[in-house]
């Protein structure tokens, strides 16, 4: 994945980022709306994203569990994605 500069900063991030809203908060449209994935599935999603070259995670305190799950994931990997919160 090709890196891109984030705005006017010196941060280089992946062209595709991981939005963490649905990993920690009830949100969505359709029959699965509001279903937060179990923690092992969220961890696997982050692992797969990093392995695919994603270096940018988007989260927020309002996303409930997502920030805590990202923190747990970071303890299991040497990769250090840029996290916007």
C-alpha positions as CSV (number, residue, x, y, z in Angstrom):
1,X,0.0,0.0,0.0
2,X,1.4,3.4,-0.9
3,X,1.9,5.9,1.9
4,X,0.4,9.4,1.8
5,X,1.2,12.5,3.7
6,X,-1.5,13.3,6.3
7,X,-2.6,16.9,5.6
8,X,0.2,19.4,6.2
9,X,2.0,17.2,8.7
10,X,5.0,15.0,8.3
11,X,3.1,11.9,9.1
12,X,3.0,9.3,6.4
13,X,0.0,6.9,6.6
14,X,-1.5,4.3,4.4
15,X,-4.0,5.3,1.7
16,X,-6.6,3.1,3.4
17,X,-7.3,3.4,7.1
18,X,-9.3,1.3,9.6
19,X,-12.4,3.1,11.0
20,X,-12.9,1.7,14.5
21,X,-16.4,2.8,15.2
22,X,-18.2,-0.5,14.7
23,X,-15.5,-2.4,16.7
24,X,-16.7,-0.7,19.8
25,X,-20.0,1.1,19.5
26,X,-23.5,0.2,18.4
27,X,-23.9,1.7,15.0
28,X,-24.9,0.7,11.5
29,X,-27.7,0.0,9.0
30,X,-29.4,-3.3,8.2
31,X,-30.0,-6.5,10.1
32,X,-26.6,-6.4,11.8
33,X,-27.0,-2.8,13.0
34,X,-25.8,-2.4,16.5
35,X,-24.0,-5.7,16.9
36,X,-20.5,-5.1,18.3
37,X,-18.2,-7.9,17.3
38,X,-16.7,-10.1,20.0
39,X,-13.2,-9.0,21.1
40,X,-11.4,-11.8,19.3
41,X,-13.0,-10.8,16.0
42,X,-12.0,-7.2,16.5
43,X,-8.4,-8.2,17.3
44,X,-8.3,-10.4,14.1
45,X,-9.7,-7.5,12.1
46,X,-6.9,-5.2,13.3
47,X,-4.3,-7.9,12.8
48,X,-5.5,-8.5,9.2
49,X,-5.5,-4.7,8.5
50,X,-1.9,-4.3,9.7
51,X,-0.8,-7.3,7.7
52,X,-2.4,-5.8,4.6
53,X,-0.4,-2.6,5.1
54,X,-2.9,-0.4,6.9
55,X,-1.0,2.1,9.1
56,X,-3.8,4.5,10.1
57,X,-6.6,3.7,12.6
58,X,-9.4,6.2,13.2
59,X,-11.1,6.1,16.6
60,X,-12.7,8.4,19.2
61,X,-13.8,8.3,22.8
62,X,-17.4,8.2,21.7
63,X,-16.7,4.9,20.0
64,X,-17.0,3.2,23.4
65,X,-14.9,0.0,23.4
66,X,-12.9,0.7,20.2
67,X,-10.0,2.6,21.9
68,X,-9.6,0.0,24.6
69,X,-9.6,-2.7,21.9
70,X,-6.9,-0.8,19.9
71,X,-4.9,-0.6,23.1
72,X,-5.1,-4.3,23.7
73,X,-4.2,-5.0,20.1
74,X,-1.1,-2.7,20.3
75,X,0.2,-4.9,23.2
76,X,0.2,-7.9,20.9
77,X,2.1,-6.5,17.9
78,X,5.3,-4.6,17.1
79,X,3.5,-2.6,14.5
80,X,2.6,1.0,15.5
81,X,-0.2,2.4,13.3
82,X,-0.9,6.1,13.5
83,X,-4.1,6.5,15.6
84,X,-6.4,9.5,15.2
85,X,-8.7,10.0,18.1
